Amino acid sequence: MNKPLILVVEDDPSVRNLITTTLKTNAYRYVVAPNGSAAIMEATSHNPEIILLDLGLPDMDGVQVIQTVRSWSNVPIIVISARSEDNDKIKALDAGADDYLTKPFSVVELLARLRVTQRRLSLMTAEMFTASSVFVNGKLKVDYAGGCAYLDENELHLTPIEYKLLCLLSKNVGKVLTHTFITQNIWGRSWDNDVASLRVFMATLRKKLEPTEESPQYIQTHIGVGYRMMKIE
């Protein structure tokens, strides 16, 4: 697998050096930007395949960078920030970030997040070059064209809402989807009672995907934020 070009947006020299040293040691290509304006310029000129973004930039909030990049690109954006409140995470994810890593972070976790994002990039690329409309993840198979799903070759009996949830999660595999994003896509709105309903539907969907304790964990809960479908090897 070719290593992607990564744009590192970080104004703190010590954190920036830690990240770039880690990337260099692991054979990643990278470019750096110390502020939001430079980040937007580098994103347009170098067309990076992944962006590592700090939110506390000297010239603008990182969320503004996300919104600007999202106006023309779907490049995966991993936020690396000292802001640990759920509201900050939700704001960044709703703006279009794909993942959120809280400082201080371990090099091992950063590399793991990059590998997950790489797999998602590979999956997206494969989907672009194939006419197949079938998603496969471990023993799970979703036939988008047929409107059905299978687990270990056995058809899953899903309600319409459960199926819509499964499709939404599978089409964004590896990405954290916030409660707001999911409810807006499923019900076209996002009210408090919709989030409560979402928890119920997600619980019933989980029981069908993970019937035993030995079953792989397809859906990961991010408490107070949302849900993510994990890529099963």
KAPEBEL-V72842 format. One record per pair of residues at least 12 apart in sequence whose ideal C-beta (glycine too) atoms are under 7 Angstrom apart, sorted by the first residue. I is the first residue (numbers start at 0). J is the second residue. D is the distance in Angstrom with one decimal. If there is no record, write none. Layout:
# KAPEBEL-V72842
[[I;J;D] [I;J;D]]
This chain:
# KAPEBEL-V72842
[[0;117;6.5] [0;121;6.7] [2;26;5.5] [2;27;4.9] [2;28;6.3] [3;48;3.5] [3;49;5.3] [3;117;6.3] [3;120;6.5] [4;28;4.6] [4;29;7.0] [4;45;6.6] [4;47;4.9] [4;48;5.3] [5;22;6.1] [5;27;5.6] [5;28;6.9] [5;29;4.5] [5;47;6.0] [5;49;4.8] [5;51;6.1] [6;30;5.5] [6;32;6.5] [6;38;6.8] [6;41;5.5] [6;42;6.0] [6;45;6.7] [6;47;3.8] [6;50;4.6] [7;19;6.0] [7;29;5.6] [7;31;4.8] [7;51;5.0] [8;32;4.8] [8;38;4.2] [8;50;6.6] [8;51;6.7] [8;52;4.6] [8;53;5.9] [8;64;6.8] [9;53;4.6] [10;33;5.1] [10;34;6.0] [10;53;6.6] [10;56;5.7] [10;57;5.3] [15;31;6.3] [18;51;6.3] [19;31;6.4] [21;106;5.1] [21;109;6.3] [21;110;7.0] [25;110;6.4] [30;45;5.3] [30;47;6.8] [34;56;5.2] [34;57;5.3] [34;58;4.6] [35;56;4.6] [35;58;5.2] [35;59;3.8] [35;61;6.9] [35;63;6.4] [35;64;4.8] [36;58;5.6] [38;64;5.3] [39;64;6.4] [39;67;5.5] [39;68;7.0] [42;68;5.4] [47;74;6.3] [48;74;6.6] [48;120;6.4] [49;74;6.8] [49;75;5.1] [49;77;6.7] [49;113;6.8] [49;116;5.6] [50;68;6.9] [50;74;5.9] [50;76;4.6] [51;77;5.4] [51;79;5.6] [52;64;6.2] [52;65;7.0] [52;76;5.6] [52;78;5.4] [52;79;6.8] [53;79;5.8] [53;80;5.9] [54;78;6.2] [54;80;4.2] [54;82;5.8] [54;91;6.5] [55;80;6.7] [55;81;6.7] [61;78;6.7] [62;90;5.9] [62;91;5.8] [62;94;4.9] [65;91;6.5] [65;94;4.3] [65;95;5.0] [65;96;5.5] [66;94;5.3] [66;95;6.8] [69;95;3.9] [75;97;4.6] [75;116;4.8] [75;119;6.8] [75;120;6.6] [76;95;6.7] [76;96;4.8] [76;97;5.5] [77;97;6.3] [77;98;4.5] [77;100;6.2] [77;112;5.8] [77;116;6.5] [78;91;4.9] [78;96;4.8] [78;98;7.0] [78;99;4.7] [78;100;6.8] [79;100;4.8] [79;102;6.4] [79;104;6.6] [80;101;6.7] [80;102;6.3] [81;102;4.4] [83;101;4.9] [85;223;4.0] [85;224;6.0] [88;224;5.4] [89;177;5.4] [89;224;5.8] [92;175;5.8] [92;177;4.8] [92;224;6.7] [93;177;5.4] [93;179;5.6] [93;180;6.4] [97;116;6.8] [97;174;4.9] [98;112;5.6] [98;116;6.9] [98;175;6.1] [99;175;6.9] [100;112;5.9] [115;173;4.9] [115;230;6.7] [116;173;6.7] [118;173;6.4] [118;230;5.2] [119;172;6.1] [119;173;3.9] [119;174;6.7] [122;172;6.4] [132;144;4.2] [134;169;4.7] [136;169;6.8] [136;172;6.4] [136;230;6.4] [136;231;5.2] [137;215;5.5] [137;231;3.1] [138;150;5.7] [138;151;4.5] [139;208;6.7] [139;217;6.3] [141;165;6.2] [141;166;6.5] [141;169;5.2] [143;166;6.6] [148;162;6.8] [148;165;5.9] [150;208;6.5] [155;207;5.5] [157;207;6.7] [160;185;6.6] [160;200;5.2] [161;200;6.1] [161;203;6.4] [161;204;4.7] [163;185;5.5] [164;185;6.5] [164;200;6.0] [164;201;6.7] [164;204;5.7] [165;204;6.4] [167;181;6.4] [167;184;5.6] [168;218;6.6] [168;226;6.7] [168;228;4.0] [169;228;5.9] [172;228;4.8] [172;230;5.5] [173;227;7.0] [173;230;5.4] [174;227;6.4] [175;221;5.5] [175;224;6.4] [175;225;5.7] [175;227;4.6] [176;225;5.0] [176;226;5.8] [176;227;6.8] [177;224;5.9] [177;225;4.1] [178;194;4.8] [178;197;6.3] [178;225;5.1] [180;225;6.9] [181;197;6.1] [181;225;6.4] [181;226;6.9] [182;194;6.3] [182;197;5.8] [201;218;6.8] [201;226;6.3] [205;218;5.6] [215;231;4.9] [216;229;6.2] [217;229;6.2] [217;231;6.8]]
